[in-house]
């Protein structure tokens, strides 16, 4: 008999002021990617987002719960989290 795998719990968080849902265990950088939103904007005005996915490149920096310059590829999402694109 095949084993039933339960669906992951969904979390609601805020991304640039909009409510979004992601599966539990999603990294904050993946929430930005899934929403099609840049993590930050470069000094030349170009959108930037996660590149390496392991905290080395710093392209995924964003404001997390009011704290700027957080590497979102290293932060798991949690209910009520506030993510903001960093200028």
C-alpha positions as CSV (number, residue, x, y, z in Angstrom):
1,X,0.0,0.0,0.0
2,X,1.5,3.4,-1.0
3,X,2.3,5.7,1.9
4,X,0.5,9.1,1.8
5,X,2.9,12.0,2.1
6,X,1.3,15.0,3.9
7,X,1.4,18.4,2.1
8,X,3.7,20.9,3.9
9,X,2.0,23.4,6.1
10,X,1.6,26.9,4.5
11,X,2.9,30.0,6.1
12,X,1.6,33.6,5.5
13,X,4.2,36.3,5.4
14,X,4.5,39.9,4.1
15,X,6.6,40.7,1.0
16,X,6.8,44.5,0.2
17,X,3.5,45.0,2.1
18,X,1.6,42.2,0.2
19,X,0.5,39.0,2.0
20,X,1.9,35.8,0.4
21,X,1.8,32.1,1.3
22,X,4.8,29.8,1.1
23,X,5.3,26.2,2.2
24,X,6.9,25.7,5.6
25,X,10.7,25.3,5.1
26,X,10.9,27.8,2.3
27,X,13.9,30.1,2.4
28,X,13.2,33.8,2.3
29,X,15.1,34.2,-1.0
30,X,12.8,31.6,-2.5
31,X,9.8,33.6,-1.4
32,X,11.2,36.6,-3.4
33,X,11.8,34.4,-6.4
34,X,8.4,32.7,-6.3
35,X,6.8,36.2,-6.1
36,X,8.9,37.5,-9.0
37,X,10.2,40.3,-6.8
38,X,13.9,41.5,-6.5
39,X,15.6,41.2,-3.2
40,X,17.4,44.4,-3.7
41,X,18.2,47.1,-6.3
42,X,21.8,47.7,-7.3
43,X,23.4,51.2,-7.2
44,X,22.8,51.4,-11.0
45,X,19.1,50.6,-10.5
46,X,19.1,47.0,-11.6
47,X,17.1,44.3,-9.8
48,X,19.2,41.7,-8.0
49,X,18.2,38.4,-6.4
50,X,19.6,35.2,-5.1
51,X,22.5,33.9,-7.1
52,X,24.6,31.4,-5.2
53,X,22.0,30.2,-2.7
54,X,24.6,29.6,0.0
55,X,25.4,33.1,1.5
56,X,28.6,33.8,-0.5
57,X,27.5,36.3,-3.2
58,X,25.4,38.7,-1.0
59,X,23.1,39.3,-4.0
60,X,20.0,38.2,-2.0
61,X,20.4,40.9,0.7
62,X,17.0,42.3,1.8
63,X,15.4,43.8,4.8
64,X,13.9,41.1,7.1
65,X,11.7,42.2,9.9
66,X,13.1,45.7,9.8
67,X,16.8,44.6,9.7
68,X,18.6,45.6,6.5
69,X,21.3,43.6,4.7
70,X,20.1,40.2,5.7
71,X,21.2,37.3,3.4
72,X,17.8,35.9,2.6
73,X,19.2,32.6,1.3
74,X,20.2,31.8,4.9
75,X,16.9,32.6,6.5
76,X,13.9,30.2,6.6
77,X,10.5,31.8,6.3
78,X,8.2,32.0,9.4
79,X,4.6,33.0,9.8
80,X,4.2,36.8,10.0
81,X,7.8,37.5,8.7
82,X,8.2,40.9,6.9
83,X,10.4,40.9,3.8
84,X,11.2,44.1,1.9
85,X,13.2,44.8,-1.2
86,X,16.3,46.7,-0.2
87,X,17.0,49.9,-2.1
